[in-house]
């Protein structure tokens, strides 16, 4: 290992970290000798629990240490914070101090960065961080802000399924194939369909749910345990934080064990005062309880196929990503739905981080070894798509789509609007993300206002509204009076939830 000397490092040789900032676990990779490699953490493990806590001595802890204190100090331990990234007004209290979701996430990133620096022996300043394909603009900005607070220059955000496909193509040498990526993580679910052909990785369609993942499977078991305990003892455990944390740990173990066993036993001594809980759960019962969750992923797979205008037969490979794809019922659904056995040739917990590292190497034009040859960023073209429709609010609560979902980006599109009453001197409207026709039912990510429109009868002024999406899916919105050339631009860089 190299001697770590922060003052004697050539910044040109700095590594770019590929970071999978997950709901349940996070993972880091980097390019070594032309290939992506996983960075073990300071505990020697290849993934780090995405858990943050503050000890009774007021020390921040992350990962396994935070997980170990979760039961005894649950009120000062936070998990699954990714599910709340970018949410307006969402606050976490630890030792009576308030934190926003991106501030909690930054603590996870700080540990990942520190562990990587110790392992690689170099100062790390740059990172590519993955996000669920269905993350909206506020969630993406929150992720970048978390990276910034952790001391990282986030040079690119890349969608998780796209990163997985990138890693899969590099690791296996697959080319000229259409691939469906089924990504079921701890808190989010995405399906993306990609085409790999002649050095071009193009996303054809993506769909997903940012509120569906392994945590939901855990919650089904928790609800069952709470119900059984109340039925037997007439005691409701749901309002007891420390007790619910024990149930959470037990439910997660139960889910994991049922991925390889057909029956498991949950035994929690003195769960409530002198009362213990012991119960058997078999795989058949678990699958029955979670059938709706599994079936929901099938509907999203169908939606992605429809969006890509592809039949099941046209998909060459199905790749499973995310720890929750180890659930047998999930594997069975995918195999039956797609008519082919899904691939798990790369560890589903690591494949996204590996893809992020590859993307970092491509951006930095590092020589990478794949397809039996050496390639650089100039040899590979990555074409991703928007996952959510971008619209502008028109009079009457109407959302006018300007950039439809599944549009390849970077991209720039425009639409013409006008005034609705005589001598109107201002045009104002919300910038929206979502698929609803009513503006108020979509997510507002910003406001665009153009003033000083010259007096004219209604309907005469022509106001061109343009949305420009860059490689990080960051949006610049512009309104321009085509008669005068007067224009106003706004960059969506202070999303709701970060500063309020």
N, C-alpha and C positions, 0 to 999 in steps of 0.2 A: 504493500500500500504506500502511496506517496505521502510525504510529510506535508501536513496541512499548514501552509503559511499564507495567511490572507493577504500579506503585504507584498508577496513576491509572485504574483500570478499574472500571466499575460491574459488580459481580458479577451483577446481574440480566440484563445483556446478554451474559453469557458464552455462547459457542457450546457445543453438545454435539457431540462427535466421534462419527461412526459408524465403527467399526473392525472390519475383517475380519482377524482374527489368524490367518493361514493357515499351513499346514504348509510350503509352499514359498515363497510370497510373501504379504505383508500389504499392505493398502490402507486408506486413510483418506478419509472424505468429511465434508462438513458442509452445512448448509442456507444458501444464499445467495440472497437475493431470492425466497424461497419455493420454491426448487428445490435438489435435492441436487447437489453438485459435488465432484469428486475433488480432493484436496489433493496436489499434487506434492511429492516429498521434496526435500531440500536438494541432491540431485544432478540435480533436474529431471525425475525419472521418476515415473510415476503409480503404480507399485507398488514395494515394498521387499523384497528377499530376506529371508526369516525365518532369517537366519544370524547367529550371535554368535561373536565370537572375542576372544582376548587377544593382543596383539602381543608381540614379543620384548622390547619396552620396558614391558610390563605395562600397556598401555592397552586398555580395552574398545573394541571396534569392532563395528558392526552394519551389516547390509545389504551393499551392493556391496563395501565395503572388506573386510569379513569374508570375502566370497566370493572376492575376489582373493587373499587370503592362505591360502586353504584348502589349496592343494596344497603350498605351502612350509612351512606350519605347521599341518598337519591335526590334530595331537594337541591343539591349543589352539583348535579351531574346531568349533562345534556347529551342526548343521542338523536340521530335522524334529523339533524338540523337542516340538512339539505332540502327536506320537504317544505321548509319555510323560507327559503332564499327569495329575496325580493318582495316579500309580503309587506304591504303597508302597515306600519305601526306594530309589527310583531316584536315582542321584547322577551328576553330570557333574563331571569334574576338568579345570580349566583352570589351568595354572601351579601345579599341586599344591594348588589351593584347590577345595573341594567346593561344588557348587551343586545345588539342587533344580530340577526342570523349571520351576516357576512363577517362580523367580528368573531363569532364563535368559530366559523369555518377557517378564519385566518389562523387561529391557534392550531388547528389540524395541519394547515399548510406550513406553519413555522416548524413543527416537528418533522414533517416530511423533508423539508428543505435542510434542516440541521442534520438529520440522519444521513441524507444523501451527501452532504458536504464531508461528513466524517468518513463515509465509505469510499467516495471517489477521490477525496484528498484535494479538492479544488473548491474555490468559492463559486457558488451558484447564483446567478442573477436572472436567468431567463427560464421560462417554462411555457409549455403548451398544456392547457388544462381542458379536460373533457367535460361536456355537459350533456344532459339528455336532449335528444333531438327536438323534443317538444317544449323545451324551456323557452319562455318568452323573453322579451328584451330586458325587462327589469331583473329577471333571474340571471341573465347572462352578465349584466353589468354588476350585479351583486357578487358574482363569482370573480370577475376581474378585480373588483374592489378588495375582496378577500385576499387575492394574490398580492395586490399592492401593499396591503397592511402587513403581509408576511415577508415583505422585502423582495418580491418577485416581479420582474417585468413579464407580464403575460403576453407573449408575442402572438399567440393565436388561441382562440377557443375552437375546439373541434367537437362535432357531435359524436356521442359515444358509439353508435352503430357504425359510423363512418370510420372511426379509429379502429374498431374491431375488424372491419373489412380490410383496412389497410394492413393490419398486422397479419391477418389470415392470408392475404395475397402474398406478402413478403415471406412468411414462414413456410408456406406450402408450395410456392411457385405457381399458384393457380393464375391463369390468364384466359382471356376470351370466355368469361363465364358470367352468368347472372346469379347473384347471391342474395338470399334473404337473410338478414340478420335479426334474430329474435333475442332481444335484450331485456331480461327480467332481473332487475336489481333489487336492492333492499326497499327502495321507496318509489321507483319510477319504472315505467315500461315503455319500450320503443320497438317499433318494427321499421326497418329500412330495407329497401331493395336497391341494389347497386349493380352496375355493370363494370366489369374489369376487362379492358380490351386495349392492347397495344400501348401500354403505359398511361392510359387514361382511366381513372377511377371516377365514375359518374354516379351520383345518387339519382335514382329515377323517381323515388317516392319515399315518403316517411310519414309515419303516424304514431300516435302513442297516447299515454296517460301519465301525467306527472304525479298522480295520486294512486298508483297501483304498483305494488311490489311485495317483497318478502315480509315486510312489516304487517301487511294486511293478512297474510296467512298466519302470522304469529297472533294477531289480534283475534282471529277466529278461535284459536285454541284458548286464549286468555278468557274470552267471553264464555266459552264452554266451562272452564274451570270455575269462574265466578258463579255461573248458574248452578253448577253441581254443588258447590259449597253452600250457597244460599238455600238450595233445596233441602240439603241435609241438616243444616244448622240454623237456618233462618238468620244468617248474618251476611250483610252486603260488604264485600271487600273492596268495592270499586272506589271508595273514597279514602283509602289508606295507601299513601304513596309508597312507603317502604315495602308493604305487602304486595302491591301491584308490581313493584320492581322485581320481586322474587318470582312472581307469576310470569313476568316478561322473560326472565332468564330461563325459566322452566319450559315455556312455550317454544322458545327458540331452539333449545336442546331437543325437545320433542320433534319439531319439524325436521331438524337435521338427522336425528336417529331414524325417522321414518323414511328417509331417503335411501337407507340401506337395509333397514329391518322392517318386518311386517307388523311388529307390535313393540310398544315401549311402555315403560311405567314411569309415572310422575309421582315422586314421593317428597313432600315438603313438611318436615317435622315442625311443630309449633308455629304453624302459619298464622294462627290468630290465638294469642294467649297460649292455652294448653292444647288447643285443637290442631291436629295435623290434617294434611290432605294427602291421600294416596288414591291414584286412579290409573287404570290402564287405558291406553288409546291405541287402536290398531290402524293400519294404513287405510283400510276400507272406510273406517269412520272419518278419518282425516280427509280423505278424498271426497267423501260425501259432503262434509262441512264446507269445503273450499271449492266445490264444483263451479259455483257461479263465478268465482275469481278466475279460474282456469278458462272457462268458456268465454269470458270477456276478452281474454287475450286472443282467442280465435277470431272474434269479430274484428279486432284491430288488424290482424293479419289479412283478413279478407279485404278490409278497407284499403290497405297499402297495395295489394294486388290490383284492386280496381283503379286506384289512383295512377298506377304505373301502366295501366292497360295491358296487363300480362295475365296469362293463365297459369295455373299451378304447374302445368307441364313445361312451361318455358323457364322455370327456375331450375338452375343446374345444381346449386348447393344451398343447404340450410345450415346456418351456423348459430349455435347457442352461446349466449353471452350473459354473464351475471350469475352470482351464486345461487339464486333461486331457481335457475334452470336445472339444478340437480334434483328437484322434486319429480318423482317418477310420473305423476299424472301430467305434468307439464311436458315432459319428453314424449309421453304417449300421445297427447293432443297434437303436438307439432308433427309427429310422425304420421298420424292418421290423417290430419288435415292436408299435409303437403304430399303424402304418398311416398315419402322417402325418409330414410333414417337421417336425423340431423347430426352434424359434426360437432364434436367436442374435443378436437385434436389439440387445441391450445387451452390451457387452464382458463375457465370462464371468469375467474377472479382477476386474472392478469392480462388478458388479451387487450383490454381497452387501454391500459397504461402503456403496453408495448406499442400500440398504434399511435398513441400520442407522442412517444419518443421518436418514432419513425417520422411523424409529421414535423417534429422539431428538427430532425436531421435534414429533411428535405428543404425546410425554410433556410437553414444555415448552409445548404449546399454541401453537406458532408458526403463523402463517398460511402454508399450503402451497398451491401452485398445481397442481391436477391435475383431470382430467376436465373441463377447460375452465372451472373455477371455483376459488374460494378456499375451502379447508377447514382446519379445526383438529382437534386431537385429539378433541374432543367429537363430531366428525362421523364419525369412523372407529372401528370396534370390531375389535380384533384378538383372535381366539380361537385360541390354540395348544393343542397336545395333549402329553401325556406320551409319551415315546418308549419307555419301559421300565416294565414292571410293578413296582409297589411292594407288597411283601409283608411279613408278620410271621412270625417263626419259631415254630412250634408244636412240642409234644412229638413225638418220633419223626422228627426231621429233616424236618418238613413245612413247606413255604412256603405260607402262606395269603394269597392275593391280596386286597388291600384296595382299591388303585386300579389297575385294569388299564391296560395300555399303550393309547395313543390315546384317553385320557380328556381332555376339554377342561379346562384349568386357567385361573385359580385354581379349586381344588376342595377339598372336604373330605368324606372317607368314613370309615366306622367298621365294626368287626366285633367280635363278642362272643367272649371266651375265658373259660376257667375253670381251676380248680386240678385237678391230677391225683392228689393224695394228700390224706389227711385232715389238717386243721389246717395246711395249707400257708400260710405267711405272706408269701411273696414270689413274684411272677410276673416272669420274666426272659425276654427274647427279643431276637434280632437283627432289625434293620430291614434289609430286603433289596431289591436291585434285580436283576431278571432274569426269565427266562421258565421257569426250571427248577422242577419240582415238588419236588425235594429242596432243602432250605434250604442245605445245604453247597455246592451247585453254583452258587449265585447270589453276587452281590457284596454283602458286608456293609458297610453305610455308617454303622451306628451301633447302639447297644444301648439298649433301653428296660427299666427296672427299676421295679416298683411294690412297695413294702414295707408292713409294718404291716397286712396283711390279717387281720381278726379270725378266731379259730379257728372252723372249720366243716368238715363232711364234704366230701370231694372232690366237685367238680361243682356245689356250691351257690353259691359266690361268682360274681358276674357282672362280669367285667373288660372294659370297653369300650376297645378300642384304636382311636385316631383318627389319621389322617394328614391333614395340612393342607398343601397345596402353594400357594405364592403365585405372583405373576406372573413371578418369576425362576426358577420351578421349585425354590425352596428349601423344604425340608421341615421341618415341626414335627410331632413325634410325641407323642401323649399317651396314657397309660394311666389309666383311672379306675375305681375300685371303685364300682359302681352302688348298692351297699348303704350305704356310708358317705360317699360323695362324695370320699373321699381320691383324689388324683390326682398324677401325675408327668409332666412334659413335658420334652422334649429337642429342641433345635434342632440340625439336622445342620450345624454350622458349623465343625467342626475335622476335616475329612476325612482319611482315611488318606493318607499321602504328603506332607503338608505339614509335619508336626511330629515326624516320626520319621526 
